[in-house]
Amino acid sequence: MKIKTYEKFAESLVSTHQTPGAIVALTNGYEQGFGYRDRENQLPVTTDTVFGIGSITKVMTCIAILQLQEAGKLSIDDLVQTYVPELTFTGSRKSRSII
């Protein structure tokens, strides 16, 4: 896909989904901001814009853990200490399991 075509596509997604702003980075070195980091003051998203990602890291961590389980590299029934022995918890055994 040509860059200009891709940029039009990305801009249409931002508009259609009413996303204030987004940044796209591809493995070929392409980076581009779309929309605004501050809509009220019309400040555009740049490659230096920092986004707060909230709780999305929990979802990504769960996906990674489940992929590792599918690959047979761990089990969600394992204790975290199986992989990080220096980590300690207080409380029940259930609070020490991976998921």
Chimera marker file (.cmm) of the C-alpha trace (Angstrom):
<marker_set name="trace">
<marker id="1" x="0.000" y="0.000" z="0.000" r="1" g="1" b="0" radius="0.5"/>
<marker id="2" x="1.403" y="3.390" z="-0.926" r="1" g="1" b="0" radius="0.5"/>
<marker id="3" x="2.052" y="5.748" z="1.980" r="1" g="1" b="0" radius="0.5"/>
<marker id="4" x="-0.479" y="8.398" z="0.871" r="1" g="1" b="0" radius="0.5"/>
<marker id="5" x="-3.146" y="5.728" z="0.398" r="1" g="1" b="0" radius="0.5"/>
<marker id="6" x="-2.349" y="4.348" z="3.850" r="1" g="1" b="0" radius="0.5"/>
<marker id="7" x="-2.490" y="7.803" z="5.414" r="1" g="1" b="0" radius="0.5"/>
<marker id="8" x="-5.933" y="8.437" z="3.896" r="1" g="1" b="0" radius="0.5"/>
<marker id="9" x="-7.068" y="5.069" z="5.254" r="1" g="1" b="0" radius="0.5"/>
<marker id="10" x="-5.729" y="5.854" z="8.752" r="1" g="1" b="0" radius="0.5"/>
<marker id="11" x="-7.320" y="9.304" z="8.705" r="1" g="1" b="0" radius="0.5"/>
<marker id="12" x="-10.667" y="7.779" z="7.725" r="1" g="1" b="0" radius="0.5"/>
<marker id="13" x="-10.450" y="5.323" z="10.660" r="1" g="1" b="0" radius="0.5"/>
<marker id="14" x="-9.706" y="8.155" z="13.097" r="1" g="1" b="0" radius="0.5"/>
<marker id="15" x="-12.642" y="10.115" z="11.706" r="1" g="1" b="0" radius="0.5"/>
<marker id="16" x="-15.103" y="7.210" z="11.465" r="1" g="1" b="0" radius="0.5"/>
<marker id="17" x="-14.427" y="6.003" z="15.007" r="1" g="1" b="0" radius="0.5"/>
<marker id="18" x="-14.213" y="9.541" z="16.407" r="1" g="1" b="0" radius="0.5"/>
<marker id="19" x="-10.767" y="8.841" z="17.799" r="1" g="1" b="0" radius="0.5"/>
<marker id="20" x="-9.144" y="12.073" z="18.985" r="1" g="1" b="0" radius="0.5"/>
<marker id="21" x="-5.706" y="10.957" z="17.844" r="1" g="1" b="0" radius="0.5"/>
<marker id="22" x="-3.452" y="8.018" z="17.126" r="1" g="1" b="0" radius="0.5"/>
<marker id="23" x="0.076" y="7.219" z="16.043" r="1" g="1" b="0" radius="0.5"/>
<marker id="24" x="1.116" y="4.471" z="13.673" r="1" g="1" b="0" radius="0.5"/>
<marker id="25" x="4.607" y="2.987" z="13.531" r="1" g="1" b="0" radius="0.5"/>
<marker id="26" x="5.543" y="0.298" z="11.022" r="1" g="1" b="0" radius="0.5"/>
<marker id="27" x="8.571" y="-1.947" z="10.868" r="1" g="1" b="0" radius="0.5"/>
<marker id="28" x="9.916" y="-0.171" z="7.787" r="1" g="1" b="0" radius="0.5"/>
<marker id="29" x="10.568" y="2.977" z="9.874" r="1" g="1" b="0" radius="0.5"/>
<marker id="30" x="7.340" y="4.761" z="8.944" r="1" g="1" b="0" radius="0.5"/>
<marker id="31" x="5.879" y="6.795" z="11.821" r="1" g="1" b="0" radius="0.5"/>
<marker id="32" x="2.957" y="9.179" z="11.559" r="1" g="1" b="0" radius="0.5"/>
<marker id="33" x="0.569" y="10.874" z="13.951" r="1" g="1" b="0" radius="0.5"/>
<marker id="34" x="-3.095" y="11.340" z="13.096" r="1" g="1" b="0" radius="0.5"/>
<marker id="35" x="-5.647" y="13.600" z="14.733" r="1" g="1" b="0" radius="0.5"/>
<marker id="36" x="-5.052" y="15.732" z="17.810" r="1" g="1" b="0" radius="0.5"/>
<marker id="37" x="-3.399" y="15.168" z="21.165" r="1" g="1" b="0" radius="0.5"/>
<marker id="38" x="-5.379" y="18.214" z="22.343" r="1" g="1" b="0" radius="0.5"/>
<marker id="39" x="-8.493" y="18.742" z="20.265" r="1" g="1" b="0" radius="0.5"/>
<marker id="40" x="-9.527" y="21.954" z="21.997" r="1" g="1" b="0" radius="0.5"/>
<marker id="41" x="-6.228" y="23.673" z="21.219" r="1" g="1" b="0" radius="0.5"/>
<marker id="42" x="-5.796" y="21.868" z="17.869" r="1" g="1" b="0" radius="0.5"/>
<marker id="43" x="-2.428" y="20.376" z="18.909" r="1" g="1" b="0" radius="0.5"/>
<marker id="44" x="-1.634" y="17.520" z="16.518" r="1" g="1" b="0" radius="0.5"/>
<marker id="45" x="-0.380" y="14.061" z="17.419" r="1" g="1" b="0" radius="0.5"/>
<marker id="46" x="3.335" y="13.797" z="16.645" r="1" g="1" b="0" radius="0.5"/>
<marker id="47" x="5.778" y="10.917" z="16.860" r="1" g="1" b="0" radius="0.5"/>
<marker id="48" x="6.775" y="12.290" z="20.286" r="1" g="1" b="0" radius="0.5"/>
<marker id="49" x="3.218" y="12.276" z="21.694" r="1" g="1" b="0" radius="0.5"/>
<marker id="50" x="2.876" y="10.194" z="24.847" r="1" g="1" b="0" radius="0.5"/>
<marker id="51" x="-0.445" y="8.389" z="25.251" r="1" g="1" b="0" radius="0.5"/>
<marker id="52" x="-1.775" y="7.079" z="28.537" r="1" g="1" b="0" radius="0.5"/>
<marker id="53" x="-2.590" y="3.431" z="27.914" r="1" g="1" b="0" radius="0.5"/>
<marker id="54" x="-4.617" y="2.780" z="31.055" r="1" g="1" b="0" radius="0.5"/>
<marker id="55" x="-5.324" y="-0.851" z="31.831" r="1" g="1" b="0" radius="0.5"/>
<marker id="56" x="-4.704" y="-2.205" z="28.340" r="1" g="1" b="0" radius="0.5"/>
<marker id="57" x="-1.394" y="-3.724" z="29.480" r="1" g="1" b="0" radius="0.5"/>
<marker id="58" x="-3.332" y="-6.284" z="31.532" r="1" g="1" b="0" radius="0.5"/>
<marker id="59" x="-5.092" y="-7.497" z="28.399" r="1" g="1" b="0" radius="0.5"/>
<marker id="60" x="-1.826" y="-7.729" z="26.454" r="1" g="1" b="0" radius="0.5"/>
<marker id="61" x="-0.197" y="-9.630" z="29.321" r="1" g="1" b="0" radius="0.5"/>
<marker id="62" x="-3.079" y="-12.128" z="29.414" r="1" g="1" b="0" radius="0.5"/>
<marker id="63" x="-2.888" y="-12.660" z="25.661" r="1" g="1" b="0" radius="0.5"/>
<marker id="64" x="0.860" y="-13.281" z="25.890" r="1" g="1" b="0" radius="0.5"/>
<marker id="65" x="0.393" y="-15.741" z="28.770" r="1" g="1" b="0" radius="0.5"/>
<marker id="66" x="-2.301" y="-17.664" z="26.892" r="1" g="1" b="0" radius="0.5"/>
<marker id="67" x="-0.138" y="-17.795" z="23.769" r="1" g="1" b="0" radius="0.5"/>
<marker id="68" x="2.727" y="-19.199" z="25.856" r="1" g="1" b="0" radius="0.5"/>
<marker id="69" x="0.355" y="-21.802" z="27.283" r="1" g="1" b="0" radius="0.5"/>
<marker id="70" x="-0.774" y="-22.788" z="23.770" r="1" g="1" b="0" radius="0.5"/>
<marker id="71" x="2.891" y="-23.192" z="22.826" r="1" g="1" b="0" radius="0.5"/>
<marker id="72" x="3.384" y="-25.461" z="25.849" r="1" g="1" b="0" radius="0.5"/>
<marker id="73" x="5.869" y="-23.099" z="27.509" r="1" g="1" b="0" radius="0.5"/>
<marker id="74" x="3.843" y="-22.575" z="30.693" r="1" g="1" b="0" radius="0.5"/>
<marker id="75" x="0.535" y="-23.382" z="32.315" r="1" g="1" b="0" radius="0.5"/>
<marker id="76" x="-1.885" y="-20.877" z="33.769" r="1" g="1" b="0" radius="0.5"/>
<marker id="77" x="-2.060" y="-23.218" z="36.769" r="1" g="1" b="0" radius="0.5"/>
<marker id="78" x="1.643" y="-22.674" z="37.499" r="1" g="1" b="0" radius="0.5"/>
<marker id="79" x="2.718" y="-20.428" z="40.332" r="1" g="1" b="0" radius="0.5"/>
<marker id="80" x="4.414" y="-17.182" z="39.351" r="1" g="1" b="0" radius="0.5"/>
<marker id="81" x="7.391" y="-18.258" z="41.496" r="1" g="1" b="0" radius="0.5"/>
<marker id="82" x="8.009" y="-21.083" z="39.030" r="1" g="1" b="0" radius="0.5"/>
<marker id="83" x="9.304" y="-18.417" z="36.637" r="1" g="1" b="0" radius="0.5"/>
<marker id="84" x="10.254" y="-15.618" z="39.048" r="1" g="1" b="0" radius="0.5"/>
<marker id="85" x="11.431" y="-17.404" z="42.219" r="1" g="1" b="0" radius="0.5"/>
<marker id="86" x="12.554" y="-14.211" z="43.958" r="1" g="1" b="0" radius="0.5"/>
<marker id="87" x="8.988" y="-12.857" z="43.899" r="1" g="1" b="0" radius="0.5"/>
<marker id="88" x="7.130" y="-13.296" z="47.182" r="1" g="1" b="0" radius="0.5"/>
<marker id="89" x="3.449" y="-12.913" z="48.084" r="1" g="1" b="0" radius="0.5"/>
<marker id="90" x="1.381" y="-13.010" z="51.202" r="1" g="1" b="0" radius="0.5"/>
<marker id="91" x="-2.061" y="-14.536" z="51.116" r="1" g="1" b="0" radius="0.5"/>
<marker id="92" x="-3.612" y="-17.551" z="49.542" r="1" g="1" b="0" radius="0.5"/>
<marker id="93" x="-2.038" y="-19.867" z="46.977" r="1" g="1" b="0" radius="0.5"/>
<marker id="94" x="-4.646" y="-18.658" z="44.454" r="1" g="1" b="0" radius="0.5"/>
<marker id="95" x="-3.234" y="-15.112" z="44.618" r="1" g="1" b="0" radius="0.5"/>
<marker id="96" x="0.147" y="-16.514" z="43.578" r="1" g="1" b="0" radius="0.5"/>
<marker id="97" x="-1.045" y="-18.269" z="40.430" r="1" g="1" b="0" radius="0.5"/>
<marker id="98" x="-0.323" y="-16.787" z="37.018" r="1" g="1" b="0" radius="0.5"/>
<marker id="99" x="-3.960" y="-15.985" z="36.235" r="1" g="1" b="0" radius="0.5"/>
<link id1="1" id2="2" r="1" g="1" b="0" radius="0.2"/>
<link id1="2" id2="3" r="1" g="1" b="0" radius="0.2"/>
<link id1="3" id2="4" r="1" g="1" b="0" radius="0.2"/>
<link id1="4" id2="5" r="1" g="1" b="0" radius="0.2"/>
<link id1="5" id2="6" r="1" g="1" b="0" radius="0.2"/>
<link id1="6" id2="7" r="1" g="1" b="0" radius="0.2"/>
<link id1="7" id2="8" r="1" g="1" b="0" radius="0.2"/>
<link id1="8" id2="9" r="1" g="1" b="0" radius="0.2"/>
<link id1="9" id2="10" r="1" g="1" b="0" radius="0.2"/>
<link id1="10" id2="11" r="1" g="1" b="0" radius="0.2"/>
<link id1="11" id2="12" r="1" g="1" b="0" radius="0.2"/>
<link id1="12" id2="13" r="1" g="1" b="0" radius="0.2"/>
<link id1="13" id2="14" r="1" g="1" b="0" radius="0.2"/>
<link id1="14" id2="15" r="1" g="1" b="0" radius="0.2"/>
<link id1="15" id2="16" r="1" g="1" b="0" radius="0.2"/>
<link id1="16" id2="17" r="1" g="1" b="0" radius="0.2"/>
<link id1="17" id2="18" r="1" g="1" b="0" radius="0.2"/>
<link id1="18" id2="19" r="1" g="1" b="0" radius="0.2"/>
<link id1="19" id2="20" r="1" g="1" b="0" radius="0.2"/>
<link id1="20" id2="21" r="1" g="1" b="0" radius="0.2"/>
<link id1="21" id2="22" r="1" g="1" b="0" radius="0.2"/>
<link id1="22" id2="23" r="1" g="1" b="0" radius="0.2"/>
<link id1="23" id2="24" r="1" g="1" b="0" radius="0.2"/>
<link id1="24" id2="25" r="1" g="1" b="0" radius="0.2"/>
<link id1="25" id2="26" r="1" g="1" b="0" radius="0.2"/>
<link id1="26" id2="27" r="1" g="1" b="0" radius="0.2"/>
<link id1="27" id2="28" r="1" g="1" b="0" radius="0.2"/>
<link id1="28" id2="29" r="1" g="1" b="0" radius="0.2"/>
<link id1="29" id2="30" r="1" g="1" b="0" radius="0.2"/>
<link id1="30" id2="31" r="1" g="1" b="0" radius="0.2"/>
<link id1="31" id2="32" r="1" g="1" b="0" radius="0.2"/>
<link id1="32" id2="33" r="1" g="1" b="0" radius="0.2"/>
<link id1="33" id2="34" r="1" g="1" b="0" radius="0.2"/>
<link id1="34" id2="35" r="1" g="1" b="0" radius="0.2"/>
<link id1="35" id2="36" r="1" g="1" b="0" radius="0.2"/>
<link id1="36" id2="37" r="1" g="1" b="0" radius="0.2"/>
<link id1="37" id2="38" r="1" g="1" b="0" radius="0.2"/>
<link id1="38" id2="39" r="1" g="1" b="0" radius="0.2"/>
<link id1="39" id2="40" r="1" g="1" b="0" radius="0.2"/>
<link id1="40" id2="41" r="1" g="1" b="0" radius="0.2"/>
<link id1="41" id2="42" r="1" g="1" b="0" radius="0.2"/>
<link id1="42" id2="43" r="1" g="1" b="0" radius="0.2"/>
<link id1="43" id2="44" r="1" g="1" b="0" radius="0.2"/>
<link id1="44" id2="45" r="1" g="1" b="0" radius="0.2"/>
<link id1="45" id2="46" r="1" g="1" b="0" radius="0.2"/>
<link id1="46" id2="47" r="1" g="1" b="0" radius="0.2"/>
<link id1="47" id2="48" r="1" g="1" b="0" radius="0.2"/>
<link id1="48" id2="49" r="1" g="1" b="0" radius="0.2"/>
<link id1="49" id2="50" r="1" g="1" b="0" radius="0.2"/>
<link id1="50" id2="51" r="1" g="1" b="0" radius="0.2"/>
<link id1="51" id2="52" r="1" g="1" b="0" radius="0.2"/>
<link id1="52" id2="53" r="1" g="1" b="0" radius="0.2"/>
<link id1="53" id2="54" r="1" g="1" b="0" radius="0.2"/>
<link id1="54" id2="55" r="1" g="1" b="0" radius="0.2"/>
<link id1="55" id2="56" r="1" g="1" b="0" radius="0.2"/>
<link id1="56" id2="57" r="1" g="1" b="0" radius="0.2"/>
<link id1="57" id2="58" r="1" g="1" b="0" radius="0.2"/>
<link id1="58" id2="59" r="1" g="1" b="0" radius="0.2"/>
<link id1="59" id2="60" r="1" g="1" b="0" radius="0.2"/>
<link id1="60" id2="61" r="1" g="1" b="0" radius="0.2"/>
<link id1="61" id2="62" r="1" g="1" b="0" radius="0.2"/>
<link id1="62" id2="63" r="1" g="1" b="0" radius="0.2"/>
<link id1="63" id2="64" r="1" g="1" b="0" radius="0.2"/>
<link id1="64" id2="65" r="1" g="1" b="0" radius="0.2"/>
<link id1="65" id2="66" r="1" g="1" b="0" radius="0.2"/>
<link id1="66" id2="67" r="1" g="1" b="0" radius="0.2"/>
<link id1="67" id2="68" r="1" g="1" b="0" radius="0.2"/>
<link id1="68" id2="69" r="1" g="1" b="0" radius="0.2"/>
<link id1="69" id2="70" r="1" g="1" b="0" radius="0.2"/>
<link id1="70" id2="71" r="1" g="1" b="0" radius="0.2"/>
<link id1="71" id2="72" r="1" g="1" b="0" radius="0.2"/>
<link id1="72" id2="73" r="1" g="1" b="0" radius="0.2"/>
<link id1="73" id2="74" r="1" g="1" b="0" radius="0.2"/>
<link id1="74" id2="75" r="1" g="1" b="0" radius="0.2"/>
<link id1="75" id2="76" r="1" g="1" b="0" radius="0.2"/>
<link id1="76" id2="77" r="1" g="1" b="0" radius="0.2"/>
<link id1="77" id2="78" r="1" g="1" b="0" radius="0.2"/>
<link id1="78" id2="79" r="1" g="1" b="0" radius="0.2"/>
<link id1="79" id2="80" r="1" g="1" b="0" radius="0.2"/>
<link id1="80" id2="81" r="1" g="1" b="0" radius="0.2"/>
<link id1="81" id2="82" r="1" g="1" b="0" radius="0.2"/>
<link id1="82" id2="83" r="1" g="1" b="0" radius="0.2"/>
<link id1="83" id2="84" r="1" g="1" b="0" radius="0.2"/>
<link id1="84" id2="85" r="1" g="1" b="0" radius="0.2"/>
<link id1="85" id2="86" r="1" g="1" b="0" radius="0.2"/>
<link id1="86" id2="87" r="1" g="1" b="0" radius="0.2"/>
<link id1="87" id2="88" r="1" g="1" b="0" radius="0.2"/>
<link id1="88" id2="89" r="1" g="1" b="0" radius="0.2"/>
<link id1="89" id2="90" r="1" g="1" b="0" radius="0.2"/>
<link id1="90" id2="91" r="1" g="1" b="0" radius="0.2"/>
<link id1="91" id2="92" r="1" g="1" b="0" radius="0.2"/>
<link id1="92" id2="93" r="1" g="1" b="0" radius="0.2"/>
<link id1="93" id2="94" r="1" g="1" b="0" radius="0.2"/>
<link id1="94" id2="95" r="1" g="1" b="0" radius="0.2"/>
<link id1="95" id2="96" r="1" g="1" b="0" radius="0.2"/>
<link id1="96" id2="97" r="1" g="1" b="0" radius="0.2"/>
<link id1="97" id2="98" r="1" g="1" b="0" radius="0.2"/>
<link id1="98" id2="99" r="1" g="1" b="0" radius="0.2"/>
</marker_set>
